[in-house]
Amino acid sequence: MLEALITSKTRIKLLLKFFLNPNTSAYLRGLATEFDESSNSVRLELNRLEEAGMIKSVSEGNKKVFQVNKKHSLYNSIQQIVRKYAGIDQIVDNIVKGLGNLEKAYLTGDLAKGKNGDIIDLILVGDINKSYLLETVSKAEKASGKKIKYIIYTNEEALKLSFNSKEFLLIYNG
């Protein structure tokens, strides 16, 4: 879907990186290595996105660090499109609703780091209806075209854990 609108694969990777998890920050060489692309092609796309105001940069020492611009007028719309592309909308619509006493749902793994992947990793916190979960995971996998892995924690177990916003993206807070 996104490939039909945006012909630059590097730009798509950058949009995924920054709009899937808005707490992500990265620098040019790290992105080039992560994407397995030349630093020049990544630089060109970063400059285009920065000129459009979709991302912003700050200097940290001799590195220019990029992050999404949450104040951009299209931020919410682009984030919705990117989440739909990655299949996260299917998770929220199909799995999260009706799970019982779900307190929180976190996205983790590659998608939480802004990398597109074939697996959606979730952490669910609360008193979960496991039979409903098994039933809807199958439906959501078919709808999203991705495999779904999950871990369930009780509220007490989750209180002992730390969910930092760079590795764990909160997608539901009941």
ZADOSE-367739 format. One record per residue (C-alpha): x, y, z; residue number from 1; residue in one letter. Coordinates in steps of 0.001 Angstrom, whole numbers, plus 500000, padded with zeros to 6 digits. Each point is the difference from the previous one (the first is absolute). Last residue first. Layout:
% ZADOSE-367739
+--------+--------+--------+-----+---+
:     xx :     yy :     zz :   k : r :
+--------+--------+--------+-----+---+
:      X :      Y :      Z : NUM : a :
...
+--------+--------+--------+-----+---+
This chain:
% ZADOSE-367739
+--------+--------+--------+-----+---+
:     xx :     yy :     zz :   k : r :
+--------+--------+--------+-----+---+
: 492829 : 501034 : 529901 : 174 : g :
: 503318 : 501087 : 498495 : 173 : n :
: 500476 : 498553 : 496543 : 172 : y :
: 502816 : 500385 : 497480 : 171 : i :
: 502873 : 500656 : 502443 : 170 : l :
: 503198 : 499587 : 497978 : 169 : l :
: 502676 : 498019 : 501794 : 168 : f :
: 503612 : 500296 : 498875 : 167 : e :
: 500506 : 503770 : 499858 : 166 : k :
: 497214 : 500742 : 502493 : 165 : s :
: 501561 : 498101 : 502876 : 164 : n :
: 497833 : 497249 : 501523 : 163 : f :
: 501498 : 499128 : 503383 : 162 : s :
: 498774 : 496919 : 501824 : 161 : l :
: 498994 : 499361 : 503619 : 160 : k :
: 496626 : 501725 : 499501 : 159 : l :
: 499351 : 497661 : 497072 : 158 : a :
: 499967 : 496941 : 502259 : 157 : e :
: 497383 : 501538 : 502295 : 156 : e :
: 497805 : 501083 : 497080 : 155 : n :
: 500116 : 496458 : 498623 : 154 : t :
: 502281 : 499422 : 497045 : 153 : y :
: 499154 : 498422 : 496641 : 152 : i :
: 502592 : 499487 : 497279 : 151 : i :
: 499115 : 500177 : 496315 : 150 : y :
: 501101 : 498937 : 496551 : 149 : k :
: 498040 : 500970 : 496887 : 148 : i :
: 500852 : 498851 : 496476 : 147 : k :
: 499394 : 502530 : 497236 : 146 : k :
: 497614 : 500226 : 497037 : 145 : g :
: 497998 : 502643 : 501868 : 144 : s :
: 496517 : 498553 : 499446 : 143 : a :
: 501093 : 496360 : 500212 : 142 : k :
: 502070 : 500609 : 503118 : 141 : e :
: 497142 : 502016 : 501529 : 140 : a :
: 497586 : 497102 : 499511 : 139 : k :
: 502398 : 497494 : 501603 : 138 : s :
: 500723 : 502362 : 502867 : 137 : v :
: 496240 : 500382 : 500479 : 136 : t :
: 499320 : 496396 : 500964 : 135 : e :
: 503063 : 499598 : 502198 : 134 : l :
: 499196 : 503247 : 501831 : 133 : l :
: 496345 : 499048 : 500516 : 132 : y :
: 501112 : 496728 : 501613 : 131 : s :
: 502548 : 501876 : 502098 : 130 : k :
: 497605 : 502539 : 501539 : 129 : n :
: 502723 : 502168 : 501527 : 128 : i :
: 500251 : 501283 : 503563 : 127 : d :
: 502455 : 502817 : 499451 : 126 : g :
: 503125 : 500907 : 498052 : 125 : v :
: 500572 : 498952 : 496392 : 124 : l :
: 503461 : 500096 : 498441 : 123 : i :
: 499949 : 499765 : 496237 : 122 : l :
: 502411 : 499015 : 497233 : 121 : d :
: 498738 : 500381 : 496414 : 120 : i :
: 502040 : 497833 : 497655 : 119 : i :
: 500597 : 500480 : 496266 : 118 : d :
: 502086 : 503111 : 500456 : 117 : g :
: 500117 : 503717 : 499390 : 116 : n :
: 502552 : 501760 : 502148 : 115 : k :
: 498928 : 502932 : 502156 : 114 : g :
: 501458 : 498717 : 503251 : 113 : k :
: 496538 : 499022 : 501240 : 112 : a :
: 499528 : 498129 : 496718 : 111 : l :
: 503212 : 498028 : 500467 : 110 : d :
: 499185 : 498641 : 503450 : 109 : g :
: 497415 : 501516 : 502322 : 108 : t :
: 496416 : 501225 : 499802 : 107 : l :
: 498495 : 500543 : 503402 : 106 : y :
: 496470 : 499357 : 501209 : 105 : a :
: 498708 : 501332 : 503295 : 104 : k :
: 497236 : 499364 : 502542 : 103 : e :
: 498079 : 497203 : 498306 : 102 : l :
: 497130 : 498798 : 502192 : 101 : n :
: 498358 : 497756 : 497443 : 100 : g :
: 501581 : 499710 : 496590 :  99 : l :
: 497006 : 501583 : 498259 :  98 : g :
: 501834 : 502792 : 498194 :  97 : k :
: 503758 : 499449 : 499838 :  96 : v :
: 499912 : 497298 : 497351 :  95 : i :
: 497973 : 501178 : 497035 :  94 : n :
: 500109 : 503794 : 499798 :  93 : d :
: 503283 : 500577 : 501830 :  92 : v :
: 501793 : 497169 : 498263 :  91 : i :
: 498532 : 500766 : 496583 :  90 : q :
: 501137 : 503629 : 500347 :  89 : d :
: 503514 : 498731 : 500697 :  88 : i :
: 500202 : 498352 : 496575 :  87 : g :
: 503180 : 501779 : 498842 :  86 : a :
: 498171 : 501813 : 497184 :  85 : y :
: 497197 : 501009 : 502377 :  84 : k :
: 502574 : 501320 : 502448 :  83 : r :
: 501702 : 501959 : 497216 :  82 : v :
: 496703 : 501490 : 498830 :  81 : i :
: 498981 : 500938 : 503537 :  80 : q :
: 503418 : 501578 : 500675 :  79 : q :
: 499731 : 502001 : 496790 :  78 : i :
: 496603 : 501367 : 501044 :  77 : s :
: 501125 : 500819 : 503534 :  76 : n :
: 503160 : 501827 : 498840 :  75 : y :
: 498366 : 501880 : 497118 :  74 : l :
: 500063 : 503446 : 501672 :  73 : s :
: 503553 : 499483 : 501252 :  72 : h :
: 500190 : 500447 : 503782 :  71 : k :
: 501145 : 496422 : 500633 :  70 : k :
: 503165 : 500635 : 497985 :  69 : n :
: 501573 : 496564 : 499739 :  68 : v :
: 503599 : 499639 : 501181 :  67 : q :
: 503420 : 500429 : 498430 :  66 : f :
: 503427 : 500192 : 501652 :  65 : v :
: 502806 : 501929 : 498285 :  64 : k :
: 503279 : 498678 : 501339 :  63 : k :
: 503198 : 501914 : 500832 :  62 : n :
: 498981 : 500622 : 503580 :  61 : g :
: 496253 : 499578 : 500146 :  60 : e :
: 498528 : 502315 : 497394 :  59 : s :
: 496227 : 500115 : 499766 :  58 : v :
: 497722 : 498988 : 497172 :  57 : s :
: 496370 : 500258 : 499034 :  56 : k :
: 497679 : 497759 : 498063 :  55 : i :
: 496808 : 500706 : 498085 :  54 : m :
: 500936 : 503643 : 499349 :  53 : g :
: 499974 : 499602 : 496210 :  52 : a :
: 503665 : 501065 : 499969 :  51 : e :
: 500684 : 497311 : 502626 :  50 : e :
: 498281 : 497318 : 497929 :  49 : l :
: 501949 : 501012 : 496901 :  48 : r :
: 503289 : 500208 : 501903 :  47 : n :
: 499440 : 496546 : 501531 :  46 : l :
: 499265 : 498655 : 496513 :  45 : e :
: 503242 : 501373 : 498555 :  44 : l :
: 502017 : 498872 : 503036 :  43 : r :
: 498678 : 496422 : 499703 :  42 : v :
: 501042 : 499843 : 496338 :  41 : s :
: 503435 : 501450 : 500871 :  40 : n :
: 500538 : 497683 : 502979 :  39 : s :
: 499732 : 497062 : 497629 :  38 : s :
: 497459 : 497366 : 500940 :  37 : e :
: 499952 : 497002 : 502320 :  36 : d :
: 496945 : 501480 : 501780 :  35 : f :
: 501566 : 499599 : 503457 :  34 : e :
: 503443 : 501038 : 498760 :  33 : t :
: 498683 : 503088 : 498210 :  32 : a :
: 497840 : 500838 : 503022 :  31 : l :
: 502951 : 499791 : 502383 :  30 : g :
: 502092 : 502112 : 497636 :  29 : r :
: 497374 : 502745 : 499829 :  28 : l :
: 498982 : 500302 : 503650 :  27 : y :
: 497003 : 498607 : 501814 :  26 : a :
: 497207 : 500918 : 502381 :  25 : s :
: 496964 : 497943 : 500839 :  24 : t :
: 497434 : 501418 : 502421 :  23 : n :
: 497472 : 500353 : 497153 :  22 : p :
: 499788 : 496210 : 499666 :  21 : n :
: 498291 : 498980 : 496773 :  20 : l :
: 500522 : 503511 : 498554 :  19 : f :
: 503804 : 500238 : 500113 :  18 : f :
: 501186 : 496634 : 498748 :  17 : k :
: 496978 : 499326 : 497798 :  16 : l :
: 500358 : 503385 : 498297 :  15 : l :
: 503725 : 499388 : 499586 :  14 : l :
: 499453 : 496561 : 498461 :  13 : k :
: 497416 : 501454 : 497612 :  12 : i :
: 502445 : 502759 : 499020 :  11 : r :
: 502700 : 497400 : 499297 :  10 : t :
: 497604 : 498007 : 497831 :   9 : k :
: 499415 : 503096 : 497881 :   8 : s :
: 496918 : 499503 : 497814 :   7 : t :
: 497498 : 501391 : 502478 :   6 : i :
: 496343 : 499652 : 499072 :   5 : l :
: 500049 : 496499 : 498482 :   4 : a :
: 502621 : 498845 : 502521 :   3 : e :
: 497657 : 501014 : 502836 :   2 : l :
: 497406 : 497439 : 498912 :   1 : m :
+--------+--------+--------+-----+---+
